[in-house]
Amino acid sequence: SIINQYIACQGPLPHTCTDFWQMTWEQGSSMVVMLTTQVERGRVKCHQYWPEPTGSSSYGCYQVTCHSEEGNTAYIFRKMTLFNQEKNESRPLTQIQYIAWPDHGVPDDSSDFLDFVCHVRNKRAGKEEPIVVHCSAGIGRTGVLITMETAMCLIECNQPVYPLDIVRTMRDQRAMMIQTPFCFLYCIFQSQYRFVCEAILKVYEEGFVKPLTTSSNK
């Protein structure tokens, strides 16, 4: 069986940062995946809900400390600590932010995004708790990432991949996951769904992940 748990949510607003960290704490999450920059095309897409490196910020009874920040042209990796001041308990937390998604449409080449998804998979290996995933509205790019990781897991397990079924399952739990300008069933040029399908083909063709070898098929 394949069980990946996610909390898909919108990007925090100035007045919802405390709620965001409360949710993260209560659900036992130790990893946050952010799929937007803070500002795109002059519009604020997500409030900065974490402190600058080596700094700490309080959000209600939660204190967040950012220990380090490193990355490349595609993503930023931050190591943090989430501290519950009421319970006097803390938890290490990882935030990975993808910054290479264009301001409009979808990436022309899916390579950077697929590398990012592989990086997320490596970082979450062995974690059973849900990871928090958000973009701005929490349905577009968030849905793309969840679909891609699910597809990679299916490929590893030698299972067929049906993108429409993955998206339908997601939409049963969160409405409008993976946005398209027109009817969902029609793949239009540059739509997020088309991007997902082409990226899945690339995973197969370029061997981003390979089926796991088990004792039964050696």
N, CA and C of each residue as an Amber inpcrd file, in Angstrom:
protein
   654
   0.8410000  -1.1860000   0.0000000   0.0000000   0.0000000   0.0000000
   0.8770000   1.2370000   0.0000000   0.3380000   2.3100000  -0.5580000
   1.0530000   3.5780000  -0.6290000   0.2560000   4.6070000   0.1530000
   0.8380000   5.1200000   1.2110000   0.1450000   6.1130000   2.0260000
   1.0550000   7.3160000   2.2080000   0.7290000   8.4030000   1.5350000
   1.4010000   9.6780000   1.7440000   0.3830000  10.6280000   2.3470000
   0.7190000  11.2140000   3.4610000  -0.2090000  12.1240000   4.1220000
   0.2250000  13.5710000   3.9170000  -0.7310000  14.4020000   3.5420000
  -0.4660000  15.8140000   3.3020000  -1.5070000  16.6720000   4.0090000
  -1.0920000  17.8590000   4.3790000  -2.0280000  18.9100000   4.7670000
  -1.8770000  19.9940000   3.7180000  -2.8280000  20.0770000   2.8040000
  -2.7990000  21.0870000   1.7500000  -3.5290000  22.3250000   2.2550000
  -2.8480000  23.4530000   2.2590000  -3.4620000  24.6570000   2.8180000
  -3.0200000  25.8910000   2.0500000  -3.7260000  26.9870000   2.2700000
  -3.3470000  28.2410000   1.6310000  -2.1510000  28.8440000   2.3530000
  -1.4580000  29.7380000   1.6690000  -0.3370000  30.4190000   2.2910000
  -0.8090000  31.2970000   3.4300000  -0.0940000  31.3220000   4.5440000
  -0.5120000  32.1270000   5.6950000  -0.6350000  33.6150000   5.3700000
  -1.6210000  34.2350000   5.9760000  -1.8170000  35.6830000   5.9260000
  -1.2770000  36.2710000   7.2240000  -1.1120000  37.5950000   7.2930000
  -0.5880000  38.1860000   8.5350000  -1.3580000  37.7650000   9.7840000
  -2.6860000  37.6060000   9.6530000  -3.4970000  37.2840000  10.8290000
  -3.7460000  35.7870000  11.0010000  -3.1550000  34.9460000  10.1310000
  -3.3630000  33.4960000  10.2730000  -2.0660000  32.7330000  10.5750000
  -0.9680000  33.4410000  10.7930000   0.3090000  32.7610000  11.0670000
   0.2350000  31.9000000  12.3270000  -0.4140000  32.4390000  13.3710000
  -0.5480000  31.6590000  14.6040000  -1.3510000  30.3900000  14.3530000
  -2.4360000  30.5040000  13.5750000  -3.2460000  29.3310000  13.2420000
  -2.4250000  28.3090000  12.4600000  -1.5930000  28.8060000  11.5570000
  -0.7590000  27.9160000  10.7450000   0.1840000  27.1010000  11.6230000
   0.8610000  27.7780000  12.5450000   1.8050000  27.0600000  13.3990000
   1.0900000  26.1660000  14.4140000  -0.1000000  26.5670000  14.8460000
  -0.8850000  25.7020000  15.7310000  -1.2610000  24.4130000  15.0060000
  -1.7120000  24.5400000  13.7580000  -2.0530000  23.3630000  12.9590000
  -0.8370000  22.4640000  12.7680000   0.2930000  23.0700000  12.4330000
   1.5200000  22.2990000  12.2170000   1.9110000  21.5270000  13.4690000
   1.8070000  22.1860000  14.6170000   2.1460000  21.5250000  15.8850000
   1.1610000  20.4050000  16.2090000  -0.1270000  20.7060000  16.1370000
  -1.1450000  19.7370000  16.5450000  -1.1510000  18.4880000  15.6630000
  -0.8020000  18.6450000  14.3860000  -0.8000000  17.5010000  13.4760000
   0.5280000  16.7440000  13.4780000   1.4650000  17.1970000  14.2970000
   2.7360000  16.4940000  14.4220000   3.6690000  16.6540000  13.2420000
   3.4370000  17.6480000  12.4200000   4.2430000  17.8230000  11.2080000
   5.6170000  18.4010000  11.5280000   6.6110000  17.9300000  10.8130000
   7.9690000  18.4440000  10.9830000   8.5660000  18.9020000   9.6550000
   7.7040000  19.0260000   8.6430000   8.1750000  19.4440000   7.3220000
   7.1220000  20.3030000   6.6450000   7.5500000  21.4410000   6.1050000
   6.6690000  22.3560000   5.3820000   7.2370000  22.5590000   3.9820000
   6.4040000  22.3790000   2.9740000   6.8020000  22.6070000   1.5910000
   6.0500000  23.8330000   1.0790000   6.7990000  24.8380000   0.6650000
   6.2380000  26.1040000   0.1920000   6.4950000  26.2190000  -1.3060000
   5.4490000  26.4870000  -2.0850000   5.5540000  26.4540000  -3.5420000
   5.3010000  27.8060000  -4.1840000   5.6250000  28.8620000  -3.4920000
   5.4700000  30.2020000  -4.0360000   6.5210000  31.1080000  -3.4250000
   6.8040000  32.2010000  -4.1030000   7.5900000  33.2530000  -3.4770000
   6.6140000  34.1570000  -2.7410000   7.1360000  35.0870000  -1.9650000
   6.2360000  35.9370000  -1.1850000   5.4970000  36.9480000  -2.0490000
   6.1520000  37.4160000  -3.1070000   5.5480000  38.4030000  -4.0050000
   5.7470000  37.9480000  -5.4430000   4.6770000  37.9770000  -6.2300000
   4.7460000  37.6580000  -7.6480000   3.9620000  38.7000000  -8.4280000
   4.5760000  39.2340000  -9.4550000   3.9530000  40.2790000 -10.2820000
   3.4310000  41.4320000  -9.4390000   4.1850000  41.7780000  -8.4130000
   3.8190000  42.9070000  -7.5720000   2.7260000  42.6260000  -6.5640000
   2.2650000  41.3980000  -6.4930000   1.1920000  41.0390000  -5.5620000
   1.7260000  40.1080000  -4.4780000   1.3130000  40.3610000  -3.2560000
   1.7170000  39.5010000  -2.1460000   0.9850000  38.1650000  -2.2620000
   1.7440000  37.0850000  -2.3330000   1.1620000  35.7520000  -2.4610000
   1.1440000  34.9900000  -1.1400000   2.0740000  35.3480000  -0.2490000
   2.1570000  34.6510000   1.0320000   2.9210000  35.5230000   2.0130000
   2.4080000  35.6240000   3.2170000   3.0990000  36.3860000   4.2560000
   4.2960000  35.5790000   4.7680000   5.3760000  36.2570000   5.1180000
   6.5280000  35.5480000   5.6820000   6.1890000  35.1270000   7.1030000
   5.9990000  33.8390000   7.2780000   5.5490000  33.2960000   8.5660000
   6.6940000  32.6750000   9.3630000   7.9110000  32.9880000   8.9950000
   9.0940000  32.4740000   9.6770000  10.0980000  33.6200000   9.8360000
  11.0290000  33.5070000  10.7760000  12.0220000  34.5610000  10.9910000
  13.1940000  34.4460000  10.0180000  13.9970000  35.4910000   9.9650000
  15.2170000  35.4500000   9.1680000  16.2180000  34.4920000   9.8280000
  17.2160000  34.0190000   9.0790000  18.2040000  33.0910000   9.6500000
  18.8400000  33.6110000  10.9330000  18.9750000  32.7270000  11.8860000
  19.5180000  32.9410000  13.2440000  18.5680000  33.7560000  14.1200000
  17.3780000  34.0880000  13.6080000  16.4130000  34.8500000  14.3960000
  15.2710000  33.9910000  14.8990000  14.4860000  34.5670000  15.8060000
  13.3010000  33.8920000  16.3530000  12.1140000  34.8350000  16.3120000
  10.9310000  34.2750000  16.1100000   9.6890000  35.0440000  16.1260000
   8.6340000  34.2460000  16.8700000   7.7350000  34.9610000  17.5480000
   6.6560000  34.3130000  18.2910000   5.3330000  34.5090000  17.5760000
   4.5400000  33.4560000  17.5540000   3.2040000  33.4580000  16.9620000
   2.2790000  32.8230000  17.9900000   1.6240000  33.6500000  18.7740000
   0.8410000  33.1220000  19.8770000   1.7710000  32.4410000  20.8680000
   1.4550000  31.2000000  21.2130000   2.3070000  30.4640000  22.1540000
   3.4190000  29.6910000  21.4560000   3.5760000  29.9160000  20.1480000
   4.5900000  29.1780000  19.3980000   5.7550000  30.0930000  19.0270000
   6.9420000  29.6150000  19.2740000   8.1470000  30.3510000  18.9030000
   8.8720000  29.5780000  17.8100000   9.2050000  30.2830000  16.7380000
   9.8920000  29.6600000  15.6090000  11.2890000  30.2570000  15.5000000
  12.2830000  29.3990000  15.4420000  13.6710000  29.8240000  15.2890000
  14.2150000  29.2550000  13.9900000  14.8010000  30.1140000  13.1750000
  15.4180000  29.6770000  11.9190000  16.9230000  29.5760000  12.1360000
  17.4610000  28.3750000  12.0390000  18.8790000  28.1470000  12.3180000
  19.7630000  28.3530000  11.0950000  19.2530000  28.0010000   9.9210000
  20.0720000  28.1260000   8.7140000  19.1870000  28.2240000   7.4830000
  19.7860000  28.7540000   6.4210000  19.0850000  28.9040000   5.1410000
  20.1010000  28.7150000   4.0210000  19.8260000  27.7840000   3.1310000
  20.7090000  27.5490000   1.9880000  19.8710000  27.1000000   0.8090000
  20.4320000  27.1840000  -0.3830000  19.6620000  26.7750000  -1.5390000
  20.3630000  27.0630000  -2.8440000  19.5810000  27.0540000  -3.9250000
  20.0910000  27.3250000  -5.2600000  19.0630000  28.1570000  -6.0090000
  19.1330000  28.1610000  -7.3340000  18.2090000  28.9850000  -8.1110000
  16.8020000  28.4120000  -8.1490000  16.6230000  27.1740000  -7.7040000
  15.3090000  26.5310000  -7.7720000  14.6030000  26.4520000  -6.4280000
  15.3490000  26.2600000  -5.3450000  14.6740000  26.1290000  -4.0520000
  15.5760000  26.5610000  -2.9090000  14.9350000  26.8280000  -1.7640000
  15.6200000  27.2350000  -0.5400000  15.2790000  26.2300000   0.5480000
  16.2800000  25.8370000   1.3070000  16.1270000  24.8560000   2.3740000
  16.4250000  25.5350000   3.7080000  15.4730000  25.4870000   4.6320000
  15.6460000  26.1230000   5.9410000  15.4920000  25.0870000   7.0580000
  16.3720000  25.1660000   8.0300000  16.2650000  24.3450000   9.2340000
  15.7350000  25.2200000  10.3640000  14.6790000  24.7580000  11.0150000
  14.0290000  25.5410000  12.0560000  13.7420000  24.6850000  13.2850000
  13.3340000  25.3670000  14.3360000  12.7990000  24.7070000  15.5270000
  11.4620000  25.3450000  15.8560000  10.4550000  24.5080000  16.0800000
   9.1300000  24.9740000  16.4950000   8.9750000  24.6610000  17.9780000
   8.7830000  25.7070000  18.7780000   8.7400000  25.5580000  20.2330000
   7.3720000  25.9550000  20.7580000   6.7330000  25.0420000  21.4900000
   5.4510000  25.3080000  22.1310000   5.7370000  25.8190000  23.5410000
   5.5330000  27.1190000  23.7470000   5.8860000  27.7300000  25.0240000
   4.9690000  27.2900000  26.1580000   3.7320000  26.9160000  25.8470000
   2.8140000  26.4630000  26.8910000   3.1990000  25.0860000  27.4140000
   3.6510000  24.2160000  26.5220000   4.0090000  22.8520000  26.9210000
   5.5000000  22.6920000  27.1910000   6.2590000  23.7310000  26.8570000
   7.7140000  23.6800000  27.0140000   8.3020000  22.4930000  26.2400000
   7.7990000  22.3220000  25.0170000   8.2700000  21.2490000  24.1460000
   8.6670000  21.8440000  22.8010000   9.6290000  21.2130000  22.1500000
  10.0870000  21.7160000  20.8570000  10.1780000  20.5820000  19.8440000
  10.2610000  20.9620000  18.5810000  10.3220000  19.9870000  17.5020000
  11.1830000  20.5580000  16.3770000  12.1440000  19.8040000  15.8570000
  12.8910000  20.2750000  14.6830000  11.9670000  20.3130000  13.4770000
  12.1630000  21.2870000  12.6190000  11.2700000  21.4580000  11.4780000
  12.0790000  21.8580000  10.2520000  11.7020000  21.2960000   9.1270000
  12.3410000  21.6090000   7.8500000  11.3500000  22.3430000   6.9610000
  11.7920000  23.4280000   6.3520000  10.9720000  24.1060000   5.3510000
  11.7370000  24.1150000   4.0310000  11.0790000  23.6760000   2.9780000
  11.6760000  23.6890000   1.6410000  10.7880000  24.5530000   0.7490000
  11.3570000  25.5950000   0.1800000  10.6020000  26.5540000  -0.6310000
  11.0530000  26.4780000  -2.0850000  10.1100000  26.2110000  -2.9830000
  10.4030000  26.1960000  -4.4210000  10.2170000  27.6030000  -4.9660000
  11.2370000  28.1370000  -5.6240000  11.1970000  29.5350000  -6.0660000
  11.3250000  29.6890000  -7.5790000  11.3190000  28.5830000  -8.3250000
  11.5470000  28.6520000  -9.7670000  10.2680000  28.5790000 -10.5970000
   9.1130000  28.5580000  -9.9290000   7.8580000  28.5500000 -10.6910000
   7.6410000  29.9420000 -11.2670000   7.3240000  30.0590000 -12.5580000
   7.1590000  31.3900000 -13.1550000   5.9540000  32.1240000 -12.5850000
   5.9840000  33.4530000 -12.7040000   4.8870000  34.2620000 -12.1840000
   3.5630000  33.9410000 -12.8650000   3.6210000  33.4670000 -14.1060000
   2.3930000  33.1780000 -14.8490000   2.5410000  31.8400000 -15.5610000
   1.4940000  31.0340000 -15.5320000   1.5130000  29.7570000 -16.2330000
   2.2660000  28.6770000 -15.4820000   2.9610000  27.8390000 -16.2460000
   3.7190000  26.7250000 -15.6710000   5.1340000  26.7600000 -16.2320000
   6.0820000  26.0590000 -15.6030000   7.4570000  26.0470000 -16.1280000
   7.5250000  25.4750000 -17.5390000   8.4220000  26.0380000 -18.3650000
   8.6200000  25.5110000 -19.7160000   9.2720000  24.1320000 -19.6720000
  10.1180000  23.9180000 -18.6880000  10.8280000  22.6500000 -18.5240000
  10.5710000  22.1430000 -17.1070000  10.1720000  20.9020000 -16.9930000
   9.8110000  20.3550000 -15.6830000  11.0040000  19.8220000 -14.8940000
  12.2100000  19.8880000 -15.4580000  13.3710000  19.2510000 -14.8170000
  13.6270000  19.7660000 -13.4100000  13.6500000  21.1040000 -13.2420000
  13.9080000  21.6740000 -11.9150000  12.8470000  21.2420000 -10.9100000
  11.5900000  21.2320000 -11.3640000  10.5130000  20.8600000 -10.4520000
  10.6100000  19.3880000 -10.0710000  10.9530000  18.5330000 -11.0150000
  11.1000000  17.1090000 -10.7070000  12.2660000  16.8770000  -9.7520000
  13.3490000  17.6210000  -9.9450000  14.4650000  17.5300000  -8.9920000
  14.0040000  17.9350000  -7.5970000  13.1620000  18.9700000  -7.5450000
  12.6440000  19.4440000  -6.2640000  11.7760000  18.3800000  -5.6020000
  10.8910000  17.7500000  -6.3730000  10.0290000  16.7000000  -5.8180000
  10.8800000  15.5460000  -5.2870000  11.9280000  15.1800000  -6.0230000
  12.8260000  14.1200000  -5.5420000  13.5050000  14.5330000  -4.2450000
  13.8730000  15.8060000  -4.1420000  14.5020000  16.3040000  -2.9180000
  13.5250000  16.2260000  -1.7470000  12.2770000  16.6130000  -1.9890000
  11.2480000  16.5230000  -0.9500000  11.0750000  15.0740000  -0.5050000
  11.0370000  14.1650000  -1.4640000  10.8630000  12.7470000  -1.1340000
  12.0130000  12.2280000  -0.2790000  13.2230000  12.6420000  -0.6140000
  14.3820000  12.2010000   0.1720000  14.3280000  12.7440000   1.5910000
  13.9120000  13.9940000   1.7360000  13.8720000  14.6210000   3.0550000
  12.7670000  14.0400000   3.9320000  11.6780000  13.5970000   3.3050000
  10.5640000  13.0780000   4.1050000  10.6530000  11.5660000   4.3190000
  11.6590000  10.9310000   3.7610000  11.7980000   9.4750000   3.9000000
  11.8040000   9.0840000   5.3700000  10.9790000   8.1150000   5.7000000
  10.9010000   7.6210000   7.0710000   9.9390000   8.3750000   7.9590000
   9.3650000   9.4630000   7.4510000   8.4160000  10.2470000   8.2520000
   7.0080000   9.7100000   8.0210000   6.2870000   9.4560000   9.0820000
   4.9170000   8.9660000   8.9600000   3.8930000  10.0790000   9.1180000
   4.2910000  11.1810000   9.7440000   3.3490000  12.2760000   9.9530000
   3.1090000  13.0260000   8.6370000   1.9940000  13.7460000   8.5250000
   1.7190000  14.4920000   7.2940000   2.6900000  15.6460000   7.1150000
   2.9840000  15.9680000   5.8550000   3.7600000  17.1650000   5.5800000
   2.7920000  18.2740000   5.1770000   3.1220000  19.4880000   5.5530000
   2.3020000  20.6490000   5.2170000   2.7560000  21.1650000   3.8560000
   1.8260000  21.3090000   2.9220000   2.1370000  21.8020000   1.5810000
   1.2440000  23.0000000   1.2870000   1.8460000  24.0790000   0.8270000
   1.0310000  25.2510000   0.4790000   1.6690000  26.0380000  -0.6560000
   0.8350000  26.7370000  -1.3800000   1.2840000  27.7340000  -2.3480000
   0.6370000  29.0350000  -1.9020000  -0.2100000  29.6190000  -2.7320000
  -0.9570000  30.7970000  -2.2900000  -2.3690000  30.3790000  -1.8760000
  -3.1270000  29.8450000  -2.8460000  -4.4830000  29.3760000  -2.5440000
  -4.4880000  27.9540000  -2.0020000  -3.4080000  27.2270000  -2.2260000
  -3.3280000  25.8610000  -1.7080000  -4.0350000  24.8290000  -2.5520000
  -4.2130000  25.1030000  -3.8460000  -4.8930000  24.1400000  -4.7150000
  -4.1640000  23.9030000  -6.0360000  -3.4980000  24.9090000  -6.5640000
  -2.8490000  24.7860000  -7.8630000  -1.5200000  24.0590000  -7.7950000
  -0.4700000  24.7970000  -7.4750000   0.8620000  24.1930000  -7.3880000
   0.9100000  23.1200000  -6.3040000   0.1480000  23.3320000  -5.2470000
   0.0680000  22.3210000  -4.1860000  -0.4290000  20.9940000  -4.7510000
  -1.4680000  21.0530000  -5.5700000  -1.9890000  19.8450000  -6.2020000
  -1.0040000  19.2100000  -7.1580000  -0.2380000  20.0480000  -7.8640000
   0.7690000  19.5300000  -8.7910000   1.8200000  18.7220000  -8.0380000
   2.3150000  19.2510000  -6.9300000   3.3440000  18.5330000  -6.1710000
   2.8120000  17.2120000  -5.6210000   1.6210000  17.2410000  -5.0420000
   1.0610000  16.0150000  -4.4690000   0.8410000  14.9680000  -5.5570000
   0.3520000  15.4020000  -6.7200000   0.1540000  14.4730000  -7.8310000
   1.4710000  13.8620000  -8.2790000   2.5110000  14.7000000  -8.3930000
   3.7980000  14.1990000  -8.8680000   4.4230000  13.2170000  -7.8820000
   4.3660000  13.5180000  -6.5840000   4.9600000  12.5940000  -5.6170000
   4.1850000  11.2780000  -5.5950000   2.8660000  11.3660000  -5.7010000
   2.0460000  10.1540000  -5.7420000   2.3950000   9.3110000  -6.9610000
   2.5530000   9.9720000  -8.1140000   2.9090000   9.2550000  -9.3400000
   4.2640000   8.5730000  -9.2060000   5.2320000   9.2650000  -8.6080000
   6.5580000   8.6700000  -8.4250000   6.4980000   7.4380000  -7.5220000
   5.6820000   7.5140000  -6.4760000   5.5240000   6.3560000  -5.5850000
   4.9050000   5.1760000  -6.3230000   3.9250000   5.4470000  -7.1750000
   3.2910000   4.3780000  -7.9470000   4.2800000   3.7350000  -8.9080000
   5.1060000   4.5700000  -9.5430000   6.1140000   4.0420000 -10.4640000
   7.0880000   3.1400000  -9.7190000   7.5250000   3.5800000  -8.5450000
   8.4410000   2.7660000  -7.7390000   7.8430000   1.4140000  -7.3840000
   6.5290000   1.3950000  -7.1910000   5.8510000   0.1550000  -6.7780000
   5.3190000  -0.6440000  -7.9590000   5.7740000  -0.2740000  -9.1780000
   5.3460000  -0.9950000 -10.3810000   3.8370000  -0.9610000 -10.5760000
   3.2200000   0.1390000 -10.2000000   1.7840000   0.3000000 -10.3560000
   1.4900000   1.2540000 -11.5140000   0.3630000   1.0710000 -12.1890000
   0.0100000   2.0100000 -13.2600000  -0.3120000   3.3860000 -12.6950000
  -0.0440000   4.4090000 -13.4790000  -0.2960000   5.7870000 -13.0520000
  -1.4300000   6.3640000 -13.8910000  -2.5110000   6.7520000 -13.2310000
  -3.6490000   7.3860000 -13.8890000  -3.8170000   8.7830000 -13.3010000
  -3.2410000   9.7980000 -13.9440000  -3.2700000  11.1540000 -13.3750000
  -4.6680000  11.6530000 -13.0400000  -5.6400000  11.3610000 -13.9160000
  -7.0050000  11.8270000 -13.6410000  -7.5460000  11.2330000 -12.3460000
  -7.2540000   9.9660000 -12.1080000  -7.7340000   9.3310000 -10.8800000
  -7.0840000   9.9490000  -9.6460000  -5.7880000  10.2740000  -9.7520000
  -5.1030000  10.9180000  -8.6280000  -5.7490000  12.2590000  -8.3210000
  -6.0120000  13.0330000  -9.3750000  -6.5960000  14.3640000  -9.1770000
  -8.0180000  14.2560000  -8.6380000  -8.7860000  13.3090000  -9.1460000
 -10.1570000  13.1290000  -8.6350000 -10.1370000  12.7770000  -7.1480000
  -9.2100000  11.9120000  -6.7570000  -9.1020000  11.5430000  -5.3430000
  -8.7570000  12.7570000  -4.4970000  -7.8400000  13.5790000  -4.9770000
  -7.4880000  14.7970000  -4.2400000  -8.6860000  15.7290000  -4.1280000
  -9.4290000  15.8590000  -5.2220000 -10.5680000  16.7840000  -5.2200000
 -11.7040000  16.3070000  -4.3270000 -11.7560000  15.0160000  -4.0680000
 -12.7410000  14.5170000  -3.1070000 -12.4560000  15.0450000  -1.7090000
 -11.1900000  15.3930000  -1.4620000 -10.7890000  15.8390000  -0.1290000
 -10.5400000  17.3440000  -0.0440000 -10.2050000  17.9610000  -1.1750000
 -10.0110000  19.4100000  -1.2240000 -10.4210000  19.8870000  -2.6080000
 -11.4250000  20.7270000  -2.6630000 -12.0060000  21.1560000  -3.9360000
 -11.0040000  21.9100000  -4.7990000 -11.1160000  21.7260000  -6.1070000
 -10.3800000  22.4860000  -7.1150000  -8.8750000  22.2210000  -7.1430000
  -8.4360000  21.1070000  -6.5770000  -7.0070000  20.7950000  -6.6480000
  -6.5630000  20.6650000  -8.1060000  -5.4810000  21.3220000  -8.4470000
  -4.9580000  21.4880000  -9.8100000  -5.9540000  22.3050000 -10.6270000
  -5.5870000  23.5460000 -10.8230000  -6.4710000  24.4710000 -11.5220000
  -6.2320000  24.4100000 -13.0260000  -7.2910000  24.5470000 -13.7910000
  -7.1800000  24.7370000 -15.2310000  -8.1630000  25.8210000 -15.6300000
  -7.8160000  26.6460000 -16.6280000  -8.7160000  27.7200000 -17.0220000
 -10.0470000  27.2300000 -17.5750000 -10.0590000  26.0350000 -18.2070000
 -11.2970000  25.5220000 -18.7630000 -11.6810000  24.2230000 -18.0660000
 -12.5590000  23.4770000 -18.6630000 -13.0540000  22.2430000 -18.0630000
 -11.9040000  21.3080000 -17.7070000 -11.9800000  20.7220000 -16.5320000
 -10.9020000  19.8690000 -16.0160000 -10.5450000  18.7420000 -16.9690000
 -11.5250000  18.1630000 -17.6590000 -11.2740000  16.9910000 -18.4850000
 -10.5470000  17.3140000 -19.7830000 -10.3800000  18.5920000 -20.1150000
  -9.6960000  18.9730000 -21.3320000  -8.3220000  19.5430000 -20.9980000
  -7.2830000  18.9030000 -21.5400000  -5.9100000  19.3500000 -21.2730000
  -5.5640000  20.4670000 -22.2440000  -5.5520000  21.6880000 -21.8080000
  -5.2370000  22.7960000 -22.6890000  -3.7620000  23.1340000 -22.5630000
  -3.2340000  23.7860000 -23.5540000  -1.8180000  24.1600000 -23.5720000
  -1.4740000  25.0000000 -22.3570000  -0.3580000  24.6720000 -21.7120000
   0.1780000  25.3990000 -20.5590000  -0.6580000  25.2580000 -19.2890000
  -1.6260000  24.3690000 -19.2690000  -2.4020000  24.1760000 -18.0420000
  -1.5940000  23.3590000 -17.0460000  -1.9740000  23.4420000 -15.7850000
  -1.2760000  22.6780000 -14.7550000  -1.4500000  21.1810000 -14.9640000
  -2.6120000  20.7650000 -15.4420000  -2.8200000  19.3290000 -15.6500000
  -1.9380000  18.8100000 -16.7780000  -1.8220000  19.5850000 -17.8410000
  -0.9390000  19.1810000 -18.9430000   0.5060000  19.1000000 -18.4530000
   0.8900000  20.0710000 -17.6360000   2.2440000  20.0720000 -17.0730000
   2.4930000  18.7960000 -16.2790000   1.5200000  18.3930000 -15.4660000
   1.6550000  17.1710000 -14.6690000   1.8380000  15.9550000 -15.5720000
   1.0120000  15.8320000 -16.5980000   1.0910000  14.6630000 -17.4820000
   2.4420000  14.5950000 -18.1880000   2.9110000  15.7460000 -18.6790000
   4.2050000  15.7610000 -19.3630000   5.3420000  15.4550000 -18.3890000
   5.2190000  15.9360000 -17.1570000   6.2540000  15.6680000 -16.1560000
   6.2920000  14.1880000 -15.7910000   5.1240000  13.5540000 -15.6990000
   5.0790000  12.1160000 -15.3950000   5.7560000  11.3150000 -16.5090000
   5.5040000  11.7030000 -17.7640000   6.1750000  11.0320000 -18.8780000
   7.6920000  11.1840000 -18.7720000   8.1210000  12.3680000 -18.3620000
   9.5590000  12.6100000 -18.2240000  10.1620000  11.7440000 -17.1240000
   9.4040000  11.5210000 -16.0520000   9.8760000  10.6380000 -14.9790000
  10.1450000   9.2440000 -15.5320000   9.2300000   8.7520000 -16.3770000
   9.4140000   7.4410000 -16.9930000  10.6170000   7.4450000 -17.9390000
  10.6450000   8.4300000 -18.8410000  11.6360000   8.4410000 -19.9160000
  13.0610000   8.6640000 -19.4150000  13.2230000   9.5040000 -18.3910000
  14.5620000   9.8570000 -17.9280000  14.9510000   9.1520000 -16.6290000
  14.0600000   8.3070000 -16.1350000  14.4030000   7.4860000 -14.9810000
  14.6220000   8.2520000 -13.6920000  13.7800000   9.2730000 -13.4350000
  13.8940000  10.0170000 -12.1810000  13.7000000   9.0910000 -10.9820000
  12.7910000   8.1420000 -11.1060000  12.6400000   7.0860000 -10.1050000
  12.5330000   5.7630000 -10.8440000  12.9250000   4.7050000 -10.1790000
  12.8880000   3.3840000 -10.7920000  12.1100000   2.4200000  -9.8990000
  11.4700000   1.4270000 -10.4980000  10.7330000   0.4440000  -9.6940000
  11.6400000  -0.2110000  -8.6670000  11.1290000  -0.3670000  -7.4660000
  11.8890000  -1.0130000  -6.4050000  11.9590000  -2.5110000  -6.6560000
  13.1130000  -3.1090000  -6.4150000  13.2940000  -4.5450000  -6.5810000
  12.8910000  -5.2490000  -5.2990000  12.0120000  -6.2260000  -5.4060000
  11.5830000  -7.0050000  -4.2460000  12.0020000  -8.4500000  -4.4330000
  11.9450000  -9.2010000  -3.3450000  12.3700000 -10.6030000  -3.3980000
  11.5090000 -11.4270000  -4.3380000  10.2630000 -10.9850000  -4.5590000
   9.3450000 -11.7660000  -5.3860000   9.6490000 -11.6490000  -6.8680000
  10.3840000 -10.5680000  -7.2830000  10.6320000 -10.4340000  -8.7080000
  12.1240000 -10.4660000  -9.0380000  12.9460000 -10.9190000  -8.0980000
  14.3710000 -11.0340000  -8.3830000  14.6200000 -12.2170000  -9.3250000
